[in-house]
Amino acid sequence: GEEMWESSSNCQILHDYADDPDYWEQPFYDHCWFVNTLSGGAPYWTKYYADQAHGFIKDWGDEQNGFRKLAYSMHYMTDLSNPTHTEASGRSLTLHGHYETYLNNNWMSGWNYYTWVQQHPYYFYEITNPEASAKYEAELAYGYMDHLWWHYCLGNFDADTSVRDDTYQLLRYAVAYNMGLIDYARR
């Protein structure tokens, strides 16, 4: 939100509500778009909440509810930057927990992804159809699955610089698409 010159209160709303969908007891399927089977709920939910956010912000002037809905939309879009949310397979299920733990462990220490995200200038993707954009982001992330799986099997996943570099690019996709969602909701 800060990169899109949003107010501190709107940024705080995005921060406070972005993780809510993880507590709704939805099936994992709703947080995915499986490129290999062309199925999953995340593109639908990305669009559903982006359209609600647009309605609240532009049609009704209700930024508080608009940015709350936008946070939900951004959650699903962010999920699709994780390659394990893009492939229906046993290896994806195996790698899922490991990769999310890896990201959590390296967010503020280790590779310090938080600082990297904060220090790099960003562009955003113009979104006209959030559902189609979500599917496209999933396709981009899916392209990293084989490489990440290979390093997981080798046992060097956590220390490998190519995994770090892949994660940098995946985070760049997440930020660019989420900034595009902010633009979409405000347009």
Salt bridges, closest charged atoms under 4 A:
GLU6 OE2 - ARG186 NH1 2.44
ASP16 OD1 - HIS15 ND1 3.21
ASP22 OD1 - HIS31 ND1 3.95
ASP22 OD1 - HIS75 NE2 3.18
ASP51 OD2 - LYS47 NZ 2.53
ASP79 OD2 - HIS31 ND1 2.79
ASP79 OD2 - HIS75 NE2 3.24
GLU87 OE2 - ARG91 NE 2.70
GLU100 OE2 - HIS85 NE2 3.17
GLU100 OE2 - HIS96 NE2 3.08
ASP146 OD1 - ARG91 NH2 2.44
ASP158 OD1 - HIS98 NE2 3.03
ASP160 OD1 - HIS151 ND1 3.61
ASP165 OD1 - ARG164 NH2 2.87
ASP166 OD2 - HIS147 ND1 2.51
ASP183 OD2 - ARG187 NE 2.93
